[in-house]
Amino acid sequence: MSRSVFITGIGTGVGKTVTAACVTEALQADYWKPVQSGLDEGTDTETVQRLLTNKVSVCHPEAYRLKEPASPHLAARLEEVIIEPERIYTQAAALQPAGRYLIMEGAGGLMVPLHENVFTLEVIKHLQIPVIIVAQNYLGSINHAMLTAKVLRYEAIPVAGWIFTGDYHTNESEVVRWSGIPQIGRIPFTSRVDAAFVKSCASELLPRLQEIMEK
């Protein structure tokens, strides 16, 4: 399987960045979020960097940093910036570390627009890298999860597996069964997300990650 992995969510606020930190820590990978929108409360790259404890991982600067906490295409429009997919593709290739994984985190879900005609889905498809889907239980989450899985299957994009976050719900096993996509693991709810929590979750995820990623 590819040495790069793209982490997407079934929606916004499902724990994608914490999951990215856990996967990065588990694999001692590098981390990169190509497009960051919203800077006032800090960036996801800064969050992941703060949560890592291994001495190997590198958190690379974003290709685009946009101040407005909005969809990338809208934030870019407000700042008169054009997000060029080719720039993302070139940097992804240049940042790929030798012998280690590069964990890429998207903004929101698959159909988040990066500019007027390009969605996150097209970027993943062009890069030809597997996806980890982050899902959380909420009203409507089954629909969002199954739509995400169906689109990825339709586009013939390989999926490494699901990582569920938050409080456990039986929906998880049903989503796994209906989608035919394996579960990598889960990251439980905590009121304190810190480096110790990420390290603990990373150790739980590692055996399954290794099993799936080395296929």
C-alpha positions in Angstrom: 0.0 0.0 0.0 1.1 3.6 -0.6 3.4 5.2 2.0 1.0 8.2 2.1 -2.4 8.1 3.8 -5.2 10.7 3.5 -7.4 11.2 6.5 -10.9 12.4 5.8 -14.1 12.7 7.9 -17.7 12.0 7.3 -18.3 15.7 8.3 -16.8 18.6 10.2 -16.0 18.2 13.9 -15.8 14.4 14.0 -12.3 14.3 15.5 -10.2 14.2 12.4 -7.3 16.2 13.7 -6.9 14.2 16.9 -7.2 11.0 14.8 -4.5 12.3 12.5 -2.3 13.0 15.5 -2.9 9.4 16.8 -2.1 7.8 13.5 1.0 10.0 13.0 2.2 9.1 16.5 1.5 5.4 16.0 3.4 5.2 12.7 6.0 7.8 13.6 4.9 9.4 10.3 5.2 12.9 9.0 2.1 15.1 9.0 0.8 17.6 6.4 -2.5 19.5 6.1 -2.4 21.1 2.6 -5.1 23.6 3.2 -5.9 25.3 6.5 -8.8 27.7 6.8 -9.3 29.5 10.1 -6.2 30.8 11.9 -7.6 32.7 14.9 -7.7 29.7 17.2 -4.5 28.1 16.0 -4.0 25.6 13.2 -4.4 21.9 13.0 -0.7 21.5 12.3 0.1 23.3 15.5 -2.4 21.0 17.4 -0.8 17.9 16.0 2.7 19.1 16.7 1.7 19.7 20.3 0.2 16.3 20.7 3.2 14.2 19.3 5.9 12.8 21.6 8.0 10.8 19.2 11.3 12.3 18.0 10.9 11.3 14.3 7.7 12.9 13.0 7.9 16.2 11.1 4.8 18.5 10.8 5.2 20.3 7.5 3.8 23.8 6.9 0.6 24.1 4.9 0.5 24.9 1.2 -2.3 27.4 1.9 -3.1 29.2 5.2 -6.4 31.1 5.0 -7.7 33.3 7.8 -11.4 32.8 7.5 -12.9 29.8 9.3 -14.9 28.7 6.2 -14.9 26.3 3.3 -11.5 26.6 1.6 -12.9 27.9 -1.6 -14.8 30.6 0.2 -11.9 31.6 2.5 -9.7 31.7 -0.6 -12.2 33.9 -2.5 -12.3 36.4 0.4 -8.6 36.7 0.4 -8.3 36.7 -3.4 -6.3 33.5 -3.4 -6.6 30.7 -5.9 -5.9 27.2 -4.5 -4.0 25.4 -7.2 -4.3 21.6 -7.0 -1.0 21.2 -8.9 0.8 23.0 -6.0 -0.6 20.4 -3.6 0.4 17.5 -5.8 3.9 18.8 -6.2 4.4 19.4 -2.5 2.9 16.0 -1.6 5.5 14.3 -3.7 8.3 16.4 -2.3 7.3 15.9 1.3 7.1 12.1 1.2 9.7 10.9 3.7 11.9 8.0 2.8 10.9 4.8 4.5 8.1 6.5 6.5 4.4 7.4 6.0 3.1 10.8 5.2 -0.3 11.5 6.9 -2.3 14.0 5.0 -5.3 15.6 6.6 -8.1 17.1 4.5 -10.4 20.0 5.4 -13.8 18.5 6.3 -15.2 15.7 4.1 -14.7 14.5 0.6 -17.0 17.1 -1.1 -15.4 20.1 0.5 -14.5 22.5 -2.4 -11.0 23.8 -2.7 -11.9 26.2 -5.4 -14.8 26.6 -7.8 -14.3 23.3 -9.7 -12.1 21.1 -7.5 -13.2 19.1 -4.5 -11.1 17.3 -1.9 -12.2 14.0 -3.6 -10.4 14.9 -6.8 -7.2 15.6 -4.9 -7.3 12.2 -3.2 -8.0 10.5 -6.5 -5.2 12.3 -8.3 -2.7 11.4 -5.5 -3.8 7.7 -5.7 -3.4 7.2 -1.9 -5.5 5.2 0.5 -8.0 6.9 2.8 -8.8 6.5 6.5 -12.3 7.6 7.3 -13.0 9.2 10.6 -16.6 8.8 11.8 -18.5 9.8 14.9 -22.0 8.9 16.1 -24.6 11.7 15.7 -28.1 12.1 14.2 -27.5 11.5 10.5 -24.1 10.0 10.9 -25.0 6.7 9.3 -26.1 8.4 6.2 -22.9 10.5 6.1 -20.7 7.5 6.7 -22.4 5.3 4.1 -22.3 8.1 1.5 -18.6 8.7 2.1 -17.9 5.0 1.7 -20.0 4.7 -1.4 -18.4 7.6 -3.1 -14.9 6.3 -2.4 -15.9 2.8 -3.8 -17.4 4.4 -6.9 -14.2 6.3 -7.5 -12.1 3.2 -6.9 -10.2 4.9 -4.2 -8.6 2.4 -1.7 -9.8 2.7 1.9 -7.6 1.5 4.7 -10.4 1.5 7.2 -12.6 3.3 9.7 -11.6 5.0 12.8 -14.5 5.9 15.1 -14.3 8.6 17.7 -16.3 9.7 20.7 -18.7 7.6 22.7 -19.3 4.0 21.4 -22.5 3.2 19.6 -23.6 0.0 18.0 -23.9 2.0 14.7 -20.2 1.4 14.3 -20.4 -2.4 13.7 -23.3 -1.9 11.3 -21.4 0.7 9.3 -18.5 -1.6 9.1 -20.7 -4.5 7.9 -22.8 -2.4 5.5 -19.7 -0.7 3.9 -17.5 -3.8 3.8 -14.6 -1.5 5.0 -12.6 -2.8 8.0 -12.4 -1.0 11.3 -8.9 0.1 12.3 -10.0 1.1 15.8 -11.6 3.8 17.9 -10.6 6.9 19.8 -12.8 7.3 22.9 -14.2 10.6 24.2 -12.0 12.5 26.6 -12.4 15.9 28.2 -8.6 16.3 28.1 -6.9 15.7 24.7 -3.1 15.8 25.5 0.1 14.1 24.4 -0.4 11.3 26.9 -3.9 10.6 25.6 -2.7 10.5 22.0 0.2 8.3 22.9 -2.1 5.8 24.6 -4.5 5.8 21.6 -1.6 5.4 19.2 -0.4 2.3 20.9 -3.9 0.8 20.7 -4.2 1.6 17.0 -0.7 0.5 16.0 -1.2 -3.3 15.6 -4.2 -2.9 13.4 -2.6 -0.1 11.4 0.4 -2.2 10.8 -1.7 -5.1 9.7 -3.7 -3.1 7.3 -1.0 -0.7 6.0 1.5 -3.5 5.3 -0.8 -5.4 3.0 
